[in-house]
């Protein structure tokens, strides 16, 4: 996390320095970002295991606290100034609780799994479609904001390795689910040349705005179970992402050569 913060600060300083330059660039018709970064889970994704079970927190969180993201987006600008663009985004997000040591859960009859190492993972593949506004497409440092409607394919697993060996250890898979949501982002695109630049930014994702449901768990699998029931409140799958990456620019207007 400290390394990521350092990288973001360095790139922000770079953006500010380049932004002072009066140089202008030809505006692209297409822009592709390839990026990756850190993901921070928000309630009800994150939680403390097994304390939240013992206190009967409602809703029960998914116990995934942080992770990483990687993806790409492509923008097609529909105006001549390249300020307004249509956006398509593909993002993979991996969240995890990390290895959690637990002791004597049998004694409080919450899970009945004994002492060992517990871990929960969640994977989200996101397809986003939306629009973006660029504030200074001709300048070296170009701030932008965008909003997207997202389709999210969510899966994961939970594992437990019992102390003393693999006896009574288990692994359960989350039933793959599809949810629909929204994503909002802002950042700075810094041009290093007419073809290449760097991008930094952050985004907020609400992955299950629509499509929540509840399914019965089995011995080998469990559902996302984010819909409100008579015993549990609905769950909000939301997270913050910070990213940095490479920008590629295409379709700049070419200068006309006048023959004498």
Secondary structure in CASP SS format (residue, H / E / C, confidence):
PFRMAT SS
TARGET T0000
AUTHOR 0000-0000-0000
METHOD secondary structure of the structure
MODEL  1
X C 1.00
X H 1.00
X H 1.00
X H 1.00
X H 1.00
X H 1.00
X H 1.00
X H 1.00
X H 1.00
X H 1.00
X H 1.00
X H 1.00
X H 1.00
X H 1.00
X H 1.00
X H 1.00
X H 1.00
X H 1.00
X H 1.00
X C 1.00
X C 1.00
X C 1.00
X C 1.00
X E 1.00
X C 1.00
X C 1.00
X C 1.00
X C 1.00
X C 1.00
X E 1.00
X E 1.00
X E 1.00
X E 1.00
X E 1.00
X E 1.00
X E 1.00
X E 1.00
X E 1.00
X E 1.00
X E 1.00
X E 1.00
X C 1.00
X C 1.00
X C 1.00
X C 1.00
X C 1.00
X C 1.00
X C 1.00
X C 1.00
X C 1.00
X H 1.00
X H 1.00
X H 1.00
X H 1.00
X C 1.00
X C 1.00
X C 1.00
X C 1.00
X C 1.00
X C 1.00
X C 1.00
X C 1.00
X C 1.00
X C 1.00
X C 1.00
X E 1.00
X E 1.00
X E 1.00
X E 1.00
X E 1.00
X E 1.00
X E 1.00
X E 1.00
X E 1.00
X E 1.00
X E 1.00
X E 1.00
X C 1.00
X C 1.00
X C 1.00
X C 1.00
X C 1.00
X C 1.00
X E 1.00
X E 1.00
X E 1.00
X E 1.00
X E 1.00
X E 1.00
X E 1.00
X E 1.00
X E 1.00
X E 1.00
X E 1.00
X E 1.00
X E 1.00
X C 1.00
X C 1.00
X C 1.00
X E 1.00
X E 1.00
X E 1.00
X C 1.00
X C 1.00
X H 1.00
X H 1.00
X H 1.00
X H 1.00
X C 1.00
X C 1.00
X C 1.00
X C 1.00
X C 1.00
X C 1.00
X C 1.00
X E 1.00
X E 1.00
X E 1.00
X E 1.00
X E 1.00
X E 1.00
X E 1.00
X E 1.00
X E 1.00
X E 1.00
X E 1.00
X E 1.00
X E 1.00
X E 1.00
X E 1.00
X E 1.00
X E 1.00
X E 1.00
X E 1.00
X C 1.00
X C 1.00
X C 1.00
X C 1.00
X E 1.00
X C 1.00
X E 1.00
X E 1.00
X E 1.00
X E 1.00
X E 1.00
X E 1.00
X E 1.00
X E 1.00
X E 1.00
X E 1.00
X E 1.00
X E 1.00
X E 1.00
X E 1.00
X E 1.00
X E 1.00
X E 1.00
X E 1.00
X E 1.00
X E 1.00
X E 1.00
X E 1.00
X C 1.00
X C 1.00
X C 1.00
X C 1.00
X C 1.00
X C 1.00
X C 1.00
X E 1.00
X E 1.00
X E 1.00
X E 1.00
X E 1.00
X E 1.00
X E 1.00
X E 1.00
X E 1.00
X E 1.00
X E 1.00
X E 1.00
X E 1.00
X E 1.00
X E 1.00
X E 1.00
X E 1.00
X E 1.00
X E 1.00
X E 1.00
X E 1.00
X E 1.00
X C 1.00
X C 1.00
X C 1.00
X C 1.00
X E 1.00
X E 1.00
X E 1.00
X E 1.00
X E 1.00
X E 1.00
X E 1.00
X E 1.00
X E 1.00
X E 1.00
X E 1.00
X E 1.00
X E 1.00
X E 1.00
X E 1.00
X C 1.00
X C 1.00
X C 1.00
X C 1.00
X C 1.00
X C 1.00
X C 1.00
X C 1.00
X C 1.00
X C 1.00
X E 1.00
X E 1.00
X C 1.00
X C 1.00
X C 1.00
X C 1.00
X C 1.00
X C 1.00
X C 1.00
X C 1.00
X C 1.00
X C 1.00
X C 1.00
X C 1.00
X C 1.00
X C 1.00
X C 1.00
X E 1.00
X E 1.00
X E 1.00
X E 1.00
X E 1.00
X E 1.00
X E 1.00
X E 1.00
X E 1.00
X E 1.00
X E 1.00
X E 1.00
X E 1.00
X C 1.00
X C 1.00
X C 1.00
X C 1.00
X C 1.00
X C 1.00
X C 1.00
X C 1.00
X C 1.00
X C 1.00
END
